[in-house]
Amino acid sequence: MKIIANHAHLFQPEVREVGTMQALESLMEECHIDQAVCFAPFTANYKDTGINQNRWLYEQIKNKDKFFGFGTIDFSKDNLKEQTEEIYQLGLNGIKMHPAFQKFKVDGDRACQVYEVAEKYGLPISFHTGVHWYRISHYNTLLYDEVAYRFPELKICMEHVGGYSFFNEALAVMCNNPGRIYAGLTSVFTKDYNIIWYLGKEKVKDLLWLTGVEQSVFGLDFPYNDAQKTKVSIKELNDCIDEMQLGEEAKEKVFGGNLLSMIKR
């Protein structure tokens, strides 16, 4: 089965040695993953270096057919629309946003500047969802319903599907916006690591039952998950689909087909 995976964070060697392009390629080979979406680093990882994280990602993946790229936004600057425009002009495929880490309000005016341009150009946004040690009122999972209402053409992927704490809220948002919001099945099977995002097989089967197989996307969370954890996630997700008797077509969608639909311009 061909696997196209979302959610690989890339870093320069001096920032995170295990998060380089070479390390990602090694993991993909060991786990039999054919293609992957790479996320540009957040600006905080390159503070005072002068590096443009989106141009750096573009240089890393250009002319490499097995990689797609998602840019990031520097919220310490005011040119949010221009940054989003540049992501599109670079030919990147979407945007990665992390409300808790980047400390912005999901439905705030500044974030909406990004959504407006992303919707215009058909750039999907992968959001980190779930508890992440910042004021929950700014990134409560139910706020994504408001974003979906205000930007009806914007494609949204809720990574970690709200995590253990906000899984039901994530389901509510998806069911309220059928076909428009994707579930990022990332770090949801690793019970001994990132346990606040752990869902397990029963919750994932509930997700597939309630939302269908067209709205779920397999993700890596590289480099935070190594090859062994990635293999566990692939097996567990395969088992969910087999136990529900959803068939090989469902696997093709969840392990890549839905991702390609999400990033297609």
C-alpha positions as CSV (number, residue, x, y, z in Angstrom):
1,M,0.0,0.0,0.0
2,K,1.3,3.4,-0.9
3,I,1.5,5.8,2.1
4,I,1.5,9.6,1.8
5,A,2.0,11.0,5.3
6,N,1.3,14.4,6.7
7,H,3.0,16.3,9.5
8,A,6.8,16.1,9.3
9,H,8.6,18.9,11.1
10,L,11.9,19.8,9.4
11,F,14.8,21.4,11.2
12,Q,18.4,22.5,10.4
13,P,21.0,20.1,11.9
14,E,22.2,22.7,14.4
15,V,18.6,23.2,15.7
16,R,17.5,19.5,15.9
17,E,19.9,16.9,14.5
18,V,17.2,14.2,14.5
19,G,14.8,16.4,12.5
20,T,16.8,16.9,9.3
21,M,15.8,16.0,5.8
22,Q,18.2,13.0,5.8
23,A,16.7,11.7,9.0
24,L,13.2,12.0,7.6
25,E,14.2,10.1,4.4
26,S,15.7,7.4,6.6
27,L,12.5,7.0,8.6
28,M,10.3,7.0,5.4
29,E,12.5,4.2,3.9
30,E,12.3,2.1,7.1
31,C,8.5,2.6,7.4
32,H,7.8,2.2,3.7
33,I,6.3,5.7,3.3
34,D,6.4,7.0,-0.2
35,Q,5.7,10.7,0.2
36,A,5.3,13.2,3.0
37,V,4.2,16.8,3.8
38,C,7.0,18.7,5.5
39,F,6.4,21.7,7.8
40,A,8.7,24.7,7.9
41,P,10.1,25.4,11.4
42,F,8.4,28.1,13.5
43,T,10.3,31.4,13.7
44,A,11.1,30.7,17.4
45,N,13.4,28.0,16.3
46,Y,15.4,30.5,14.3
47,K,15.3,33.5,16.5
48,D,17.9,36.2,15.6
49,T,19.3,34.1,12.7
50,G,17.7,36.1,9.9
51,I,16.5,32.9,8.2
52,N,13.2,33.0,6.3
53,Q,11.8,29.7,7.4
54,N,9.5,29.3,4.4
55,R,12.2,30.0,1.8
56,W,14.5,27.6,3.7
57,L,11.8,24.8,3.4
58,Y,11.3,25.6,-0.3
59,E,15.0,25.1,-0.9
60,Q,15.0,21.8,1.0
61,I,12.2,20.2,-1.0
62,K,12.4,21.8,-4.4
63,N,12.8,19.2,-7.2
64,K,12.0,16.4,-4.8
65,D,8.7,14.8,-5.9
66,K,8.3,12.8,-2.7
67,F,7.9,15.9,-0.6
68,F,5.2,18.6,-0.2
69,G,5.6,21.7,1.9
70,F,3.6,23.7,4.4
71,G,4.8,27.1,5.4
72,T,4.5,28.8,8.8
73,I,3.6,32.4,9.9
74,D,5.7,34.7,12.0
75,F,3.1,36.3,14.4
76,S,5.7,38.7,15.8
77,K,5.4,40.7,12.6
78,D,2.5,42.6,11.2
79,N,2.7,41.6,7.6
80,L,0.6,38.5,8.0
81,K,-1.2,38.7,4.7
82,E,2.1,39.2,2.9
83,Q,3.6,36.2,4.6
84,T,0.7,34.1,3.5
85,E,1.0,35.4,-0.1
86,E,4.7,34.4,-0.1
87,I,3.8,30.9,1.0
88,Y,1.5,30.6,-2.1
89,Q,4.1,32.3,-4.4
90,L,6.8,29.8,-3.3
91,G,4.5,27.0,-4.5
92,L,4.1,25.5,-1.0
93,N,1.0,23.5,-0.4
94,G,-0.4,24.8,2.8
95,I,0.2,26.3,6.2
96,K,1.0,24.9,9.6
97,M,-0.4,26.9,12.6
98,H,0.0,26.2,16.3
99,P,-2.2,28.6,18.4
100,A,-0.8,27.6,21.7
101,F,2.9,27.7,20.8
102,Q,2.6,30.8,18.6
103,K,0.2,32.4,21.1
104,F,-2.6,33.7,18.9
105,K,-6.3,33.3,19.3
106,V,-7.8,30.9,16.8
107,D,-10.7,33.2,15.8
108,G,-8.8,36.5,16.5
109,D,-8.5,39.3,14.0
110,R,-4.8,38.6,13.3
111,A,-5.3,35.0,12.5
112,C,-8.2,35.8,10.3
113,Q,-5.9,37.8,8.1
114,V,-4.1,34.6,7.4
115,Y,-7.3,32.6,6.8
116,E,-8.6,35.2,4.3
117,V,-5.6,34.9,2.0
118,A,-5.3,31.1,2.5
119,E,-9.0,30.7,1.5
120,K,-8.4,32.9,-1.5
121,Y,-5.5,30.7,-2.8
122,G,-6.8,27.3,-1.7
123,L,-4.1,26.8,1.0
124,P,-5.2,24.3,3.6
125,I,-4.2,24.9,7.2
126,S,-3.0,22.2,9.6
127,F,-3.7,23.3,13.2
128,H,-2.3,21.8,16.3
129,T,-5.3,21.0,18.5
130,G,-5.4,19.7,22.1
131,V,-3.9,20.8,25.4
132,H,-0.5,22.6,25.0
133,W,0.2,24.6,28.1
134,Y,-1.2,28.0,27.1
135,R,-4.6,29.6,27.9
136,I,-7.2,27.3,26.6
137,S,-9.6,30.1,25.8
138,H,-7.4,31.1,22.9
139,Y,-7.3,27.6,21.3
140,N,-10.5,25.9,22.5
141,T,-11.3,23.2,19.9
142,L,-14.8,24.6,19.4
143,L,-13.4,27.8,18.0
144,Y,-12.6,26.0,14.8
145,D,-16.3,25.9,14.1
146,E,-16.3,29.7,14.1
147,V,-13.4,29.7,11.7
148,A,-15.2,27.3,9.4
149,Y,-18.3,29.4,9.5
150,R,-16.5,32.6,8.7
151,F,-14.3,31.0,6.0
152,P,-16.5,28.5,4.2
153,E,-14.0,27.6,1.5
154,L,-11.0,27.2,3.9
155,K,-9.7,23.6,4.3
156,I,-8.8,22.8,7.9
157,C,-6.9,19.8,9.4
158,M,-7.2,19.4,13.1
159,E,-4.0,17.6,14.1
160,H,-4.4,15.2,17.0
161,V,-8.2,15.6,16.7
162,G,-8.4,17.6,19.9
163,G,-6.3,15.1,21.8
164,Y,-7.6,13.1,24.7
165,S,-9.2,16.1,26.4
166,F,-11.0,17.7,23.5
167,F,-11.7,14.7,21.2
168,N,-15.5,15.1,21.6
169,E,-15.4,18.8,20.7
170,A,-13.3,18.0,17.6
171,L,-15.9,15.4,16.6
172,A,-18.6,18.1,17.1
173,V,-16.8,20.5,14.8
174,M,-16.3,17.9,12.1
175,C,-19.9,16.6,12.2
176,N,-21.1,20.2,12.1
177,N,-19.0,20.9,9.0
178,P,-19.3,17.6,7.0
179,G,-16.7,17.2,4.3
180,R,-14.8,20.4,5.1
181,I,-12.6,19.6,8.1
182,Y,-10.0,16.8,8.3
183,A,-8.9,14.8,11.3
184,G,-5.1,14.7,11.6
185,L,-4.4,11.2,12.9
186,T,-1.0,12.2,14.3
187,S,0.4,11.0,17.6
188,V,-2.9,9.4,18.5
189,F,-1.7,5.9,19.0
190,T,1.5,6.4,21.0
191,K,0.3,5.8,24.6
192,D,3.7,6.0,26.1
193,Y,4.6,9.4,24.5
194,N,2.5,12.6,24.1
195,I,-0.2,10.9,26.2
196,I,-2.4,14.0,26.2
197,W,-3.0,13.4,22.5
198,Y,-3.5,9.7,22.8
199,L,-6.8,8.5,21.4
200,G,-6.4,4.8,20.9
201,K,-8.3,2.4,18.5
202,E,-11.8,2.8,20.0
203,K,-11.9,6.6,19.7
204,V,-10.4,6.4,16.2
205,K,-13.0,3.9,15.2
206,D,-15.7,6.2,16.6
207,L,-14.2,9.0,14.4
208,L,-14.3,6.9,11.3
209,W,-17.8,5.7,12.1
210,L,-19.2,9.3,12.6
211,T,-17.3,11.2,9.9
212,G,-16.6,8.5,7.3
213,V,-13.2,7.7,5.8
214,E,-13.0,10.8,3.6
215,Q,-12.0,13.2,6.4
216,S,-9.1,11.4,8.1
217,V,-5.4,11.9,7.3
218,F,-2.5,9.9,8.6
219,G,0.4,11.9,10.0
220,L,3.9,11.3,11.4
221,D,4.7,14.0,13.9
222,F,8.3,13.6,12.8
223,P,10.9,13.9,14.5
224,Y,9.0,13.5,17.8
225,N,7.9,10.1,16.8
226,D,10.7,7.8,15.7
227,A,10.4,4.9,13.2
228,Q,9.2,2.4,15.8
229,K,6.4,4.6,17.0
230,T,5.5,5.3,13.4
231,K,5.3,1.6,12.6
232,V,2.9,1.2,15.6
233,S,0.7,4.0,14.4
234,I,0.5,2.5,10.9
235,K,-0.4,-0.9,12.3
236,E,-3.0,0.4,14.7
237,L,-4.7,2.5,12.0
238,N,-4.7,-0.4,9.6
239,D,-6.2,-2.6,12.4
240,C,-9.0,0.0,13.0
241,I,-9.9,-0.1,9.3
242,D,-9.8,-3.9,9.2
243,E,-11.8,-4.4,12.3
244,M,-14.5,-2.1,10.9
245,Q,-14.3,-4.0,7.6
246,L,-14.0,-0.8,5.6
247,G,-11.8,-2.3,2.9
248,E,-8.7,-1.4,1.0
249,E,-10.2,1.7,-0.6
250,A,-10.6,3.2,2.9
251,K,-6.9,2.6,3.6
252,E,-6.0,4.3,0.3
253,K,-8.0,7.3,1.4
254,V,-6.8,7.6,5.0
255,F,-3.1,6.8,4.1
256,G,-2.8,9.4,1.4
257,G,-5.8,9.9,-0.8
258,N,-7.5,12.3,1.5
259,L,-4.3,14.2,2.1
260,L,-3.8,14.7,-1.7
261,S,-7.4,16.0,-1.9
262,M,-6.7,18.4,0.9
263,I,-3.6,19.9,-0.6
264,K,-4.8,19.9,-4.2
265,R,-5.2,23.5,-5.5
